[in-house]
Amino acid sequence: MKIKLEVMSGAMDGEEFHLKRSFTIGREKSNEVPLNLDKYISRRHARVLLNGSGICVEDLGSTNGTFICGERVYEKVKVDENQLFRVGRTWVKLNWKK
């Protein structure tokens, strides 16, 4: 599966990341998606997981939370293609192809 994460707001607006497996989002460079310009994003903030039925997002115990449809994520939550979600103060969107 090919996944594209697109940053939709903030200092990195328009930035795209192309991935082929599950990945983490955070401020540290060790994340596959390093969003180090948003000080509200934790060092290891969230994880995007691929599974047989689609894609899920989970928060990794971040301070400022991960939000889908205005609700804070505490467990793995399945996301739809093109659905926006927020990490820190940055909005991102996922697209994928099988």
VOLOBA-570058 format. One record per atom (N, C-alpha, C, O): x, y, z; residue in one letter. Coordinates in steps of 0.1 Angstrom, whole numbers, plus 5000, padded with zeros to 4 digits. Atoms other than C-alpha are relative to their C-alpha. Layout:
! residues N
<node><px>X</px><py>Y</py><pz>Z</pz><type>a</type></node>
...
This chain:
! residues 98
<node><px>5008</px><py>4988</py><pz>5000</pz><type>m</type></node>
<node><px>5000</px><py>5000</py><pz>5000</pz><type>m</type></node>
<node><px>5009</px><py>5012</py><pz>5000</pz><type>m</type></node>
<node><px>5019</px><py>5013</py><pz>5007</pz><type>m</type></node>
<node><px>4993</px><py>4987</py><pz>5001</pz><type>k</type></node>
<node><px>5013</px><py>5035</py><pz>4991</pz><type>k</type></node>
<node><px>4991</px><py>5010</py><pz>5007</pz><type>k</type></node>
<node><px>4980</px><py>5012</py><pz>5004</pz><type>k</type></node>
<node><px>5007</px><py>4990</py><pz>4992</pz><type>i</type></node>
<node><px>5004</px><py>5062</py><pz>5016</pz><type>i</type></node>
<node><px>5006</px><py>5014</py><pz>4998</pz><type>i</type></node>
<node><px>5018</px><py>5015</py><pz>4997</pz><type>i</type></node>
<node><px>4995</px><py>4986</py><pz>5001</pz><type>k</type></node>
<node><px>5006</px><py>5100</py><pz>5011</pz><type>k</type></node>
<node><px>4994</px><py>5007</py><pz>5012</pz><type>k</type></node>
<node><px>4982</px><py>5008</py><pz>5014</pz><type>k</type></node>
<node><px>5005</px><py>4991</py><pz>4989</pz><type>l</type></node>
<node><px>5004</px><py>5122</py><pz>5042</pz><type>l</type></node>
<node><px>5003</px><py>5014</py><pz>4995</pz><type>l</type></node>
<node><px>5015</px><py>5018</py><pz>4992</pz><type>l</type></node>
<node><px>4998</px><py>4986</py><pz>5004</pz><type>e</type></node>
<node><px>4999</px><py>5159</py><pz>5033</pz><type>e</type></node>
<node><px>4997</px><py>5009</py><pz>5012</pz><type>e</type></node>
<node><px>4986</px><py>5008</py><pz>5018</pz><type>e</type></node>
<node><px>5002</px><py>4990</py><pz>4989</pz><type>v</type></node>
<node><px>5003</px><py>5187</py><pz>5058</pz><type>v</type></node>
<node><px>4991</px><py>5011</py><pz>4994</pz><type>v</type></node>
<node><px>4994</px><py>5017</py><pz>4984</pz><type>v</type></node>
<node><px>5010</px><py>4991</py><pz>5005</pz><type>m</type></node>
<node><px>4973</px><py>5210</py><pz>5054</pz><type>m</type></node>
<node><px>5000</px><py>5014</py><pz>5007</pz><type>m</type></node>
<node><px>4992</px><py>5022</py><pz>5004</pz><type>m</type></node>
<node><px>4999</px><py>4987</py><pz>4993</pz><type>s</type></node>
<node><px>4982</px><py>5239</py><pz>5079</pz><type>s</type></node>
<node><px>5013</px><py>5001</py><pz>5006</pz><type>s</type></node>
<node><px>5021</px><py>4992</py><pz>5007</pz><type>s</type></node>
<node><px>4988</px><py>4997</py><pz>4992</pz><type>g</type></node>
<node><px>5009</px><py>5255</py><pz>5098</pz><type>g</type></node>
<node><px>5012</px><py>5003</py><pz>4991</pz><type>g</type></node>
<node><px>5011</px><py>5005</py><pz>4979</pz><type>g</type></node>
<node><px>4988</px><py>4996</py><pz>5007</pz><type>a</type></node>
<node><px>5045</px><py>5263</py><pz>5089</pz><type>a</type></node>
<node><px>5005</px><py>4990</py><pz>4989</pz><type>a</type></node>
<node><px>5012</px><py>4994</py><pz>4980</pz><type>a</type></node>
<node><px>4996</px><py>5010</py><pz>5010</pz><type>m</type></node>
<node><px>5049</px><py>5231</py><pz>5069</pz><type>m</type></node>
<node><px>4989</px><py>4997</py><pz>4990</pz><type>m</type></node>
<node><px>4988</px><py>4987</py><pz>4983</pz><type>m</type></node>
<node><px>5011</px><py>5001</py><pz>5009</pz><type>d</type></node>
<node><px>5017</px><py>5236</py><pz>5049</pz><type>d</type></node>
<node><px>5004</px><py>4996</py><pz>4986</pz><type>d</type></node>
<node><px>5013</px><py>5002</py><pz>4980</pz><type>d</type></node>
<node><px>4997</px><py>5004</py><pz>5013</pz><type>g</type></node>
<node><px>5018</px><py>5217</py><pz>5016</pz><type>g</type></node>
<node><px>5011</px><py>4989</py><pz>4999</pz><type>g</type></node>
<node><px>5013</px><py>4983</py><pz>4988</pz><type>g</type></node>
<node><px>4990</px><py>5010</py><pz>5000</pz><type>e</type></node>
<node><px>5046</px><py>5194</py><pz>5026</pz><type>e</type></node>
<node><px>4993</px><py>4986</py><pz>4999</pz><type>e</type></node>
<node><px>4983</px><py>4984</py><pz>5004</pz><type>e</type></node>
<node><px>5006</px><py>5014</py><pz>5002</pz><type>e</type></node>
<node><px>5040</px><py>5157</py><pz>5015</pz><type>e</type></node>
<node><px>5011</px><py>4990</py><pz>5004</pz><type>e</type></node>
<node><px>5023</px><py>4992</py><pz>5003</pz><type>e</type></node>
<node><px>4992</px><py>5011</py><pz>4996</pz><type>f</type></node>
<node><px>5054</px><py>5125</py><pz>5029</pz><type>f</type></node>
<node><px>4994</px><py>4987</py><pz>4993</pz><type>f</type></node>
<node><px>4982</px><py>4985</py><pz>4994</pz><type>f</type></node>
<node><px>5005</px><py>5012</py><pz>5006</pz><type>h</type></node>
<node><px>5052</px><py>5092</py><pz>5009</pz><type>h</type></node>
<node><px>5006</px><py>4988</py><pz>5007</pz><type>h</type></node>
<node><px>5018</px><py>4987</py><pz>5008</pz><type>h</type></node>
<node><px>4996</px><py>5011</py><pz>4992</pz><type>l</type></node>
<node><px>5053</px><py>5060</py><pz>5028</pz><type>l</type></node>
<node><px>4994</px><py>4987</py><pz>4995</pz><type>l</type></node>
<node><px>4984</px><py>4987</py><pz>4988</pz><type>l</type></node>
<node><px>5005</px><py>5013</py><pz>5004</pz><type>k</type></node>
<node><px>5048</px><py>5023</py><pz>5023</pz><type>k</type></node>
<node><px>4996</px><py>4991</py><pz>5011</pz><type>k</type></node>
<node><px>4992</px><py>4979</py><pz>5009</pz><type>k</type></node>
<node><px>5002</px><py>5008</py><pz>4989</pz><type>r</type></node>
<node><px>5043</px><py>5010</py><pz>5058</pz><type>r</type></node>
<node><px>4995</px><py>5009</py><pz>5012</pz><type>r</type></node>
<node><px>4994</px><py>5021</py><pz>5011</pz><type>r</type></node>
<node><px>5004</px><py>4993</py><pz>4988</pz><type>s</type></node>
<node><px>5031</px><py>5020</py><pz>5093</pz><type>s</type></node>
<node><px>5011</px><py>5010</py><pz>5004</pz><type>s</type></node>
<node><px>5023</px><py>5007</py><pz>5001</pz><type>s</type></node>
<node><px>4990</px><py>4990</py><pz>4997</pz><type>f</type></node>
<node><px>5048</px><py>5052</py><pz>5106</pz><type>f</type></node>
<node><px>4996</px><py>5008</py><pz>5012</pz><type>f</type></node>
<node><px>4985</px><py>5008</py><pz>5016</pz><type>f</type></node>
<node><px>5002</px><py>4991</py><pz>4989</pz><type>t</type></node>
<node><px>5052</px><py>5076</py><pz>5134</pz><type>t</type></node>
<node><px>5001</px><py>5015</py><pz>4996</pz><type>t</type></node>
<node><px>5008</px><py>5018</py><pz>4986</pz><type>t</type></node>
<node><px>5000</px><py>4985</py><pz>5002</pz><type>i</type></node>
<node><px>5046</px><py>5114</py><pz>5135</pz><type>i</type></node>
<node><px>5005</px><py>5006</py><pz>5013</pz><type>i</type></node>
<node><px>5001</px><py>5002</py><pz>5024</pz><type>i</type></node>
<node><px>4995</px><py>4993</py><pz>4988</pz><type>g</type></node>
<node><px>5065</px><py>5137</py><pz>5159</pz><type>g</type></node>
<node><px>5010</px><py>5010</py><pz>4996</pz><type>g</type></node>
<node><px>5014</px><py>5012</py><pz>4985</pz><type>g</type></node>
<node><px>4990</px><py>4990</py><pz>5002</pz><type>r</type></node>
<node><px>5090</px><py>5164</py><pz>5164</pz><type>r</type></node>
<node><px>5015</px><py>4995</py><pz>4998</pz><type>r</type></node>
<node><px>5023</px><py>5002</py><pz>4991</pz><type>r</type></node>
<node><px>4986</px><py>5005</py><pz>5002</pz><type>e</type></node>
<node><px>5121</px><py>5142</py><pz>5165</pz><type>e</type></node>
<node><px>5003</px><py>4995</py><pz>4986</pz><type>e</type></node>
<node><px>4994</px><py>4991</py><pz>4979</pz><type>e</type></node>
<node><px>4996</px><py>5004</py><pz>5014</pz><type>k</type></node>
<node><px>5140</px><py>5135</py><pz>5133</pz><type>k</type></node>
<node><px>4999</px><py>4985</py><pz>4998</pz><type>k</type></node>
<node><px>4998</px><py>4980</py><pz>4987</pz><type>k</type></node>
<node><px>5001</px><py>5015</py><pz>5002</pz><type>s</type></node>
<node><px>5138</px><py>5097</py><pz>5140</pz><type>s</type></node>
<node><px>4986</px><py>4996</py><pz>4996</pz><type>s</type></node>
<node><px>4984</px><py>4984</py><pz>4992</pz><type>s</type></node>
<node><px>5013</px><py>5003</py><pz>5005</pz><type>n</type></node>
<node><px>5101</px><py>5098</py><pz>5131</pz><type>n</type></node>
<node><px>5000</px><py>5000</py><pz>4984</pz><type>n</type></node>
<node><px>5007</px><py>5007</py><pz>4978</pz><type>n</type></node>
<node><px>5001</px><py>5001</py><pz>5015</pz><type>e</type></node>
<node><px>5092</px><py>5088</py><pz>5095</pz><type>e</type></node>
<node><px>4993</px><py>5013</py><pz>4995</pz><type>e</type></node>
<node><px>4996</px><py>5018</py><pz>4983</pz><type>e</type></node>
<node><px>5006</px><py>4987</py><pz>5003</pz><type>v</type></node>
<node><px>5071</px><py>5121</py><pz>5095</pz><type>v</type></node>
<node><px>5004</px><py>5009</py><pz>5011</pz><type>v</type></node>
<node><px>4997</px><py>5011</py><pz>5021</pz><type>v</type></node>
<node><px>4995</px><py>4990</py><pz>4990</pz><type>p</type></node>
<node><px>5091</px><py>5147</py><pz>5114</pz><type>p</type></node>
<node><px>4994</px><py>5014</py><pz>4998</pz><type>p</type></node>
<node><px>4996</px><py>5020</py><pz>4988</pz><type>p</type></node>
<node><px>5006</px><py>4987</py><pz>5001</pz><type>l</type></node>
<node><px>5070</px><py>5178</py><pz>5120</pz><type>l</type></node>
<node><px>5005</px><py>5009</py><pz>5011</pz><type>l</type></node>
<node><px>4998</px><py>5011</py><pz>5021</pz><type>l</type></node>
<node><px>4993</px><py>4994</py><pz>4990</pz><type>n</type></node>
<node><px>5095</px><py>5197</py><pz>5140</pz><type>n</type></node>
<node><px>4997</px><py>5015</py><pz>5002</pz><type>n</type></node>
<node><px>5003</px><py>5022</py><pz>5010</pz><type>n</type></node>
<node><px>5003</px><py>4986</py><pz>4999</pz><type>l</type></node>
<node><px>5081</px><py>5232</py><pz>5134</pz><type>l</type></node>
<node><px>4988</px><py>5004</py><pz>5008</pz><type>l</type></node>
<node><px>4985</px><py>5015</py><pz>5011</pz><type>l</type></node>
<node><px>5012</px><py>4998</py><pz>4991</pz><type>d</type></node>
<node><px>5049</px><py>5228</py><pz>5156</pz><type>d</type></node>
<node><px>5005</px><py>4996</py><pz>5014</pz><type>d</type></node>
<node><px>5006</px><py>4984</py><pz>5017</pz><type>d</type></node>
<node><px>4995</px><py>5002</py><pz>4986</pz><type>k</type></node>
<node><px>5060</px><py>5232</py><pz>5192</pz><type>k</type></node>
<node><px>4990</px><py>4992</py><pz>5008</pz><type>k</type></node>
<node><px>4993</px><py>4988</py><pz>5020</pz><type>k</type></node>
<node><px>5010</px><py>5008</py><pz>4992</pz><type>y</type></node>
<node><px>5027</px><py>5215</py><pz>5203</pz><type>y</type></node>
<node><px>5000</px><py>4986</py><pz>4996</pz><type>y</type></node>
<node><px>4991</px><py>4978</py><pz>5002</pz><type>y</type></node>
<node><px>4998</px><py>5014</py><pz>5003</pz><type>i</type></node>
<node><px>5037</px><py>5182</py><pz>5187</pz><type>i</type></node>
<node><px>5010</px><py>4994</py><pz>5009</pz><type>i</type></node>
<node><px>5021</px><py>5000</py><pz>5010</pz><type>i</type></node>
<node><px>4990</px><py>5007</py><pz>4991</pz><type>s</type></node>
<node><px>5054</px><py>5158</py><pz>5211</pz><type>s</type></node>
<node><px>5011</px><py>4993</py><pz>4991</pz><type>s</type></node>
<node><px>5010</px><py>4992</py><pz>4979</pz><type>s</type></node>
<node><px>4989</px><py>5006</py><pz>5007</pz><type>r</type></node>
<node><px>5087</px><py>5141</py><pz>5202</pz><type>r</type></node>
<node><px>4996</px><py>4988</py><pz>4992</pz><type>r</type></node>
<node><px>5000</px><py>4986</py><pz>4981</pz><type>r</type></node>
<node><px>5006</px><py>5011</py><pz>5007</pz><type>r</type></node>
<node><px>5068</px><py>5109</py><pz>5193</pz><type>r</type></node>
<node><px>4985</px><py>5001</py><pz>5003</pz><type>r</type></node>
<node><px>4980</px><py>4997</py><pz>5014</pz><type>r</type></node>
<node><px>5014</px><py>4995</py><pz>4997</pz><type>h</type></node>
<node><px>5032</px><py>5121</py><pz>5190</pz><type>h</type></node>
<node><px>4989</px><py>4989</py><pz>4996</pz><type>h</type></node>
<node><px>4981</px><py>4986</py><pz>5005</pz><type>h</type></node>
<node><px>5011</px><py>5009</py><pz>5005</pz><type>a</type></node>
<node><px>5011</px><py>5096</py><pz>5169</pz><type>a</type></node>
<node><px>5006</px><py>4990</py><pz>4991</pz><type>a</type></node>
<node><px>5017</px><py>4991</py><pz>4986</pz><type>a</type></node>
<node><px>4996</px><py>5011</py><pz>5009</pz><type>r</type></node>
<node><px>5013</px><py>5064</py><pz>5149</pz><type>r</type></node>
<node><px>4989</px><py>4998</py><pz>4990</pz><type>r</type></node>
<node><px>4977</px><py>4998</py><pz>4994</pz><type>r</type></node>
<node><px>5009</px><py>5004</py><pz>5010</pz><type>v</type></node>
<node><px>4996</px><py>5056</py><pz>5116</pz><type>v</type></node>
<node><px>5003</px><py>4985</py><pz>4997</pz><type>v</type></node>
<node><px>5014</px><py>4982</py><pz>4993</pz><type>v</type></node>
<node><px>4998</px><py>5015</py><pz>5002</pz><type>l</type></node>
<node><px>4990</px><py>5018</py><pz>5113</pz><type>l</type></node>
<node><px>4992</px><py>4995</py><pz>4988</pz><type>l</type></node>
<node><px>4980</px><py>4999</py><pz>4986</pz><type>l</type></node>
<node><px>5006</px><py>5007</py><pz>5011</pz><type>l</type></node>
<node><px>4982</px><py>4998</py><pz>5082</pz><type>l</type></node>
<node><px>4995</px><py>4986</py><pz>5005</pz><type>l</type></node>
<node><px>5003</px><py>4979</py><pz>5012</pz><type>l</type></node>
<node><px>5005</px><py>5014</py><pz>4997</pz><type>n</type></node>
<node><px>4960</px><py>4967</py><pz>5087</pz><type>n</type></node>
<node><px>4992</px><py>4996</py><pz>4988</pz><type>n</type></node>
<node><px>4989</px><py>5003</py><pz>4979</pz><type>n</type></node>
<node><px>5007</px><py>5006</py><pz>5011</pz><type>g</type></node>
<node><px>4940</px><py>4945</py><pz>5065</pz><type>g</type></node>
<node><px>4987</px><py>5007</py><pz>4996</pz><type>g</type></node>
<node><px>4983</px><py>5007</py><pz>4985</pz><type>g</type></node>
<node><px>5013</px><py>4993</py><pz>5003</pz><type>s</type></node>
<node><px>4908</px><py>4966</py><pz>5068</pz><type>s</type></node>
<node><px>5002</px><py>5015</py><pz>4998</pz><type>s</type></node>
<node><px>4992</px><py>5022</py><pz>4995</pz><type>s</type></node>
<node><px>4998</px><py>4986</py><pz>5003</pz><type>g</type></node>
<node><px>4924</px><py>5000</py><pz>5063</pz><type>g</type></node>
<node><px>5011</px><py>5006</py><pz>5008</pz><type>g</type></node>
<node><px>5021</px><py>5000</py><pz>5010</pz><type>g</type></node>
<node><px>4990</px><py>4993</py><pz>4993</pz><type>i</type></node>
<node><px>4943</px><py>5026</py><pz>5082</pz><type>i</type></node>
<node><px>4995</px><py>5006</py><pz>5013</pz><type>i</type></node>
<node><px>4984</px><py>5011</py><pz>5013</pz><type>i</type></node>
<node><px>5004</px><py>4995</py><pz>4987</pz><type>c</type></node>
<node><px>4942</px><py>5035</py><pz>5119</pz><type>c</type></node>
<node><px>5010</px><py>5010</py><pz>5004</pz><type>c</type></node>
<node><px>5022</px><py>5010</py><pz>5001</pz><type>c</type></node>
<node><px>4991</px><py>4990</py><pz>4994</pz><type>v</type></node>
<node><px>4956</px><py>5065</py><pz>5138</pz><type>v</type></node>
<node><px>4999</px><py>4997</py><pz>5015</pz><type>v</type></node>
<node><px>4988</px><py>4995</py><pz>5021</pz><type>v</type></node>
<node><px>5000</px><py>5001</py><pz>4985</pz><type>e</type></node>
<node><px>4967</px><py>5062</py><pz>5175</pz><type>e</type></node>
<node><px>5009</px><py>5011</py><pz>5005</pz><type>e</type></node>
<node><px>5020</px><py>5013</py><pz>5000</pz><type>e</type></node>
<node><px>4992</px><py>4990</py><pz>4993</pz><type>d</type></node>
<node><px>4980</px><py>5088</py><pz>5199</pz><type>d</type></node>
<node><px>5011</px><py>4992</py><pz>5008</pz><type>d</type></node>
<node><px>5007</px><py>4981</py><pz>5013</pz><type>d</type></node>
<node><px>4990</px><py>5007</py><pz>4993</pz><type>l</type></node>
<node><px>5013</px><py>5078</py><pz>5216</pz><type>l</type></node>
<node><px>5003</px><py>5007</py><pz>5014</pz><type>l</type></node>
<node><px>5014</px><py>5007</py><pz>5019</pz><type>l</type></node>
<node><px>4999</px><py>4994</py><pz>4987</pz><type>g</type></node>
<node><px>5006</px><py>5096</py><pz>5249</pz><type>g</type></node>
<node><px>5005</px><py>5014</py><pz>4999</pz><type>g</type></node>
<node><px>5011</px><py>5019</py><pz>5008</pz><type>g</type></node>
<node><px>4996</px><py>4986</py><pz>5002</pz><type>s</type></node>
<node><px>5012</px><py>5131</py><pz>5235</pz><type>s</type></node>
<node><px>4994</px><py>5009</py><pz>5010</pz><type>s</type></node>
<node><px>4983</px><py>5006</py><pz>5016</pz><type>s</type></node>
<node><px>5005</px><py>4990</py><pz>4991</pz><type>t</type></node>
<node><px>5008</px><py>5161</py><pz>5257</pz><type>t</type></node>
<node><px>4987</px><py>5008</py><pz>4995</pz><type>t</type></node>
<node><px>4978</px><py>5010</py><pz>5002</pz><type>t</type></node>
<node><px>5011</px><py>4992</py><pz>5006</pz><type>n</type></node>
<node><px>4985</px><py>5181</py><pz>5233</pz><type>n</type></node>
<node><px>4990</px><py>4992</py><pz>4992</pz><type>n</type></node>
<node><px>4981</px><py>4998</py><pz>4986</pz><type>n</type></node>
<node><px>5011</px><py>5008</py><pz>5006</pz><type>g</type></node>
<node><px>4966</px><py>5152</py><pz>5217</pz><type>g</type></node>
<node><px>5000</px><py>4999</py><pz>4985</pz><type>g</type></node>
<node><px>5006</px><py>5007</py><pz>4978</pz><type>g</type></node>
<node><px>5003</px><py>5003</py><pz>5014</pz><type>t</type></node>
<node><px>4956</px><py>5138</py><pz>5184</pz><type>t</type></node>
<node><px>4985</px><py>5000</py><pz>4999</pz><type>t</type></node>
<node><px>4978</px><py>4994</py><pz>5007</pz><type>t</type></node>
<node><px>5014</px><py>4998</py><pz>5001</pz><type>f</type></node>
<node><px>4921</px><py>5147</py><pz>5172</pz><type>f</type></node>
<node><px>4995</px><py>4996</py><pz>4986</pz><type>f</type></node>
<node><px>5001</px><py>5000</py><pz>4976</pz><type>f</type></node>
<node><px>5007</px><py>5004</py><pz>5012</pz><type>i</type></node>
<node><px>4898</px><py>5131</py><pz>5146</pz><type>i</type></node>
<node><px>4986</px><py>5004</py><pz>5002</pz><type>i</type></node>
<node><px>4979</px><py>5001</py><pz>5012</pz><type>i</type></node>
<node><px>5014</px><py>4995</py><pz>4999</pz><type>c</type></node>
<node><px>4864</px><py>5148</py><pz>5139</pz><type>c</type></node>
<node><px>4998</px><py>5007</py><pz>5013</pz><type>c</type></node>
<node><px>4987</px><py>5006</py><pz>5019</pz><type>c</type></node>
<node><px>5001</px><py>4992</py><pz>4988</pz><type>g</type></node>
<node><px>4870</px><py>5171</py><pz>5169</pz><type>g</type></node>
<node><px>5001</px><py>4992</py><pz>5013</pz><type>g</type></node>
<node><px>5000</px><py>4998</py><pz>5024</pz><type>g</type></node>
<node><px>4999</px><py>5009</py><pz>4988</pz><type>e</type></node>
<node><px>4874</px><py>5141</py><pz>5193</pz><type>e</type></node>
<node><px>5014</px><py>4996</py><pz>5002</pz><type>e</type></node>
<node><px>5021</px><py>4992</py><pz>4993</pz><type>e</type></node>
<node><px>4987</px><py>5004</py><pz>4997</pz><type>r</type></node>
<node><px>4906</px><py>5134</py><pz>5211</pz><type>r</type></node>
<node><px>5001</px><py>4985</py><pz>4999</pz><type>r</type></node>
<node><px>4992</px><py>4977</py><pz>5004</pz><type>r</type></node>
<node><px>4998</px><py>5015</py><pz>5002</pz><type>v</type></node>
<node><px>4920</px><py>5099</py><pz>5202</pz><type>v</type></node>
<node><px>5008</px><py>4995</py><pz>5012</pz><type>v</type></node>
<node><px>5018</px><py>5000</py><pz>5016</pz><type>v</type></node>
<node><px>4993</px><py>5007</py><pz>4989</pz><type>y</type></node>
<node><px>4929</px><py>5076</py><pz>5231</pz><type>y</type></node>
<node><px>5003</px><py>4986</py><pz>4996</pz><type>y</type></node>
<node><px>5012</px><py>4980</py><pz>5002</pz><type>y</type></node>
<node><px>4998</px><py>5013</py><pz>5005</pz><type>e</type></node>
<node><px>4928</px><py>5043</py><pz>5212</pz><type>e</type></node>
<node><px>5002</px><py>5001</py><pz>4985</pz><type>e</type></node>
<node><px>5002</px><py>5012</py><pz>4979</pz><type>e</type></node>
<node><px>4998</px><py>5000</py><pz>5015</pz><type>k</type></node>
<node><px>4934</px><py>5032</py><pz>5176</pz><type>k</type></node>
<node><px>4986</px><py>5004</py><pz>4994</pz><type>k</type></node>
<node><px>4976</px><py>4998</py><pz>4998</pz><type>k</type></node>
<node><px>5012</px><py>4996</py><pz>5007</pz><type>v</type></node>
<node><px>4908</px><py>5049</py><pz>5154</pz><type>v</type></node>
<node><px>5001</px><py>4999</py><pz>4985</pz><type>v</type></node>
<node><px>5011</px><py>5004</py><pz>4980</pz><type>v</type></node>
<node><px>4999</px><py>5002</py><pz>5015</pz><type>k</type></node>
<node><px>4901</px><py>5039</py><pz>5118</pz><type>k</type></node>
<node><px>4997</px><py>5014</py><pz>4994</pz><type>k</type></node>
<node><px>4988</px><py>5021</py><pz>4998</pz><type>k</type></node>
<node><px>5002</px><py>4988</py><pz>5007</pz><type>v</type></node>
<node><px>4903</px><py>5068</py><pz>5094</pz><type>v</type></node>
<node><px>4996</px><py>4997</py><pz>4985</pz><type>v</type></node>
<node><px>5000</px><py>4987</py><pz>4980</pz><type>v</type></node>
<node><px>5003</px><py>5001</py><pz>5014</pz><type>d</type></node>
<node><px>4888</px><py>5073</py><pz>5060</pz><type>d</type></node>
<node><px>5010</px><py>5007</py><pz>4991</pz><type>d</type></node>
<node><px>5017</px><py>5016</py><pz>4996</pz><type>d</type></node>
<node><px>4992</px><py>4992</py><pz>5010</pz><type>e</type></node>
<node><px>4907</px><py>5084</py><pz>5029</pz><type>e</type></node>
<node><px>4996</px><py>5014</py><pz>4999</pz><type>e</type></node>
<node><px>4984</px><py>5017</py><pz>4999</pz><type>e</type></node>
<node><px>5002</px><py>4985</py><pz>5001</pz><type>n</type></node>
<node><px>4911</px><py>5122</py><pz>5027</pz><type>n</type></node>
<node><px>4994</px><py>5006</py><pz>5013</pz><type>n</type></node>
<node><px>4991</px><py>5018</py><pz>5013</pz><type>n</type></node>
<node><px>5005</px><py>4994</py><pz>4988</pz><type>q</type></node>
<node><px>4899</px><py>5126</py><pz>5063</pz><type>q</type></node>
<node><px>5011</px><py>5008</py><pz>5007</pz><type>q</type></node>
<node><px>5022</px><py>5003</py><pz>5008</pz><type>q</type></node>
<node><px>4991</px><py>4992</py><pz>4993</pz><type>l</type></node>
<node><px>4916</px><py>5154</py><pz>5081</pz><type>l</type></node>
<node><px>5001</px><py>4996</py><pz>5015</pz><type>l</type></node>
<node><px>4991</px><py>4992</py><pz>5021</pz><type>l</type></node>
<node><px>4998</px><py>5001</py><pz>4986</pz><type>f</type></node>
<node><px>4931</px><py>5149</py><pz>5116</pz><type>f</type></node>
<node><px>5011</px><py>5009</py><pz>5005</pz><type>f</type></node>
<node><px>5019</px><py>5014</py><pz>4997</pz><type>f</type></node>
<node><px>4991</px><py>4990</py><pz>4995</pz><type>r</type></node>
<node><px>4951</px><py>5171</py><pz>5139</pz><type>r</type></node>
<node><px>5010</px><py>4994</py><pz>5010</pz><type>r</type></node>
<node><px>5006</px><py>4986</py><pz>5019</pz><type>r</type></node>
<node><px>4990</px><py>5003</py><pz>4991</pz><type>v</type></node>
<node><px>4984</px><py>5165</py><pz>5157</pz><type>v</type></node>
<node><px>5006</px><py>5013</py><pz>5005</pz><type>v</type></node>
<node><px>5010</px><py>5021</py><pz>4997</pz><type>v</type></node>
<node><px>4996</px><py>4987</py><pz>4995</pz><type>g</type></node>
<node><px>4994</px><py>5193</py><pz>5180</pz><type>g</type></node>
<node><px>4990</px><py>5011</py><pz>4995</pz><type>g</type></node>
<node><px>4978</px><py>5010</py><pz>4997</pz><type>g</type></node>
<node><px>5009</px><py>4990</py><pz>5007</pz><type>r</type></node>
<node><px>4981</px><py>5223</py><pz>5160</pz><type>r</type></node>
<node><px>5001</px><py>4999</py><pz>4985</pz><type>r</type></node>
<node><px>4997</px><py>5008</py><pz>4978</pz><type>r</type></node>
<node><px>4998</px><py>5002</py><pz>5014</pz><type>t</type></node>
<node><px>4989</px><py>5209</py><pz>5126</pz><type>t</type></node>
<node><px>4989</px><py>4990</py><pz>4995</pz><type>t</type></node>
<node><px>4988</px><py>4979</py><pz>5000</pz><type>t</type></node>
<node><px>5009</px><py>5009</py><pz>5007</pz><type>w</type></node>
<node><px>4962</px><py>5194</py><pz>5103</pz><type>w</type></node>
<node><px>5007</px><py>4993</py><pz>4989</pz><type>w</type></node>
<node><px>5015</px><py>4998</py><pz>4982</pz><type>w</type></node>
<node><px>4995</px><py>5009</py><pz>5010</pz><type>v</type></node>
<node><px>4971</px><py>5165</py><pz>5081</pz><type>v</type></node>
<node><px>4989</px><py>4992</py><pz>4994</pz><type>v</type></node>
<node><px>4978</px><py>4990</py><pz>4999</pz><type>v</type></node>
<node><px>5009</px><py>5009</py><pz>5008</pz><type>k</type></node>
<node><px>4954</px><py>5143</py><pz>5055</pz><type>k</type></node>
<node><px>5007</px><py>4989</py><pz>4994</pz><type>k</type></node>
<node><px>5019</px><py>4990</py><pz>4990</pz><type>k</type></node>
<node><px>4994</px><py>5012</py><pz>5005</pz><type>l</type></node>
<node><px>4960</px><py>5108</py><pz>5044</pz><type>l</type></node>
<node><px>4993</px><py>4996</py><pz>4987</pz><type>l</type></node>
<node><px>4981</px><py>4996</py><pz>4986</pz><type>l</type></node>
<node><px>5005</px><py>5006</py><pz>5012</pz><type>n</type></node>
<node><px>4955</px><py>5093</py><pz>5009</pz><type>n</type></node>
<node><px>5008</px><py>4987</py><pz>4998</pz><type>n</type></node>
<node><px>5020</px><py>4986</py><pz>5002</pz><type>n</type></node>
<node><px>4993</px><py>5012</py><pz>5002</pz><type>w</type></node>
<node><px>4964</px><py>5058</py><pz>4999</pz><type>w</type></node>
<node><px>4995</px><py>4992</py><pz>4988</pz><type>w</type></node>
<node><px>4984</px><py>4994</py><pz>4983</pz><type>w</type></node>
<node><px>5003</px><py>5009</py><pz>5012</pz><type>k</type></node>
<node><px>4965</px><py>5033</py><pz>4970</pz><type>k</type></node>
<node><px>5005</px><py>4986</py><pz>5004</pz><type>k</type></node>
<node><px>5015</px><py>4984</py><pz>5010</pz><type>k</type></node>
<node><px>4996</px><py>5014</py><pz>4997</pz><type>k</type></node>
<node><px>4966</px><py>4995</py><pz>4973</pz><type>k</type></node>
<node><px>5008</px><py>4995</py><pz>4989</pz><type>k</type></node>
<node><px>5013</px><py>4983</py><pz>4990</pz><type>k</type></node>
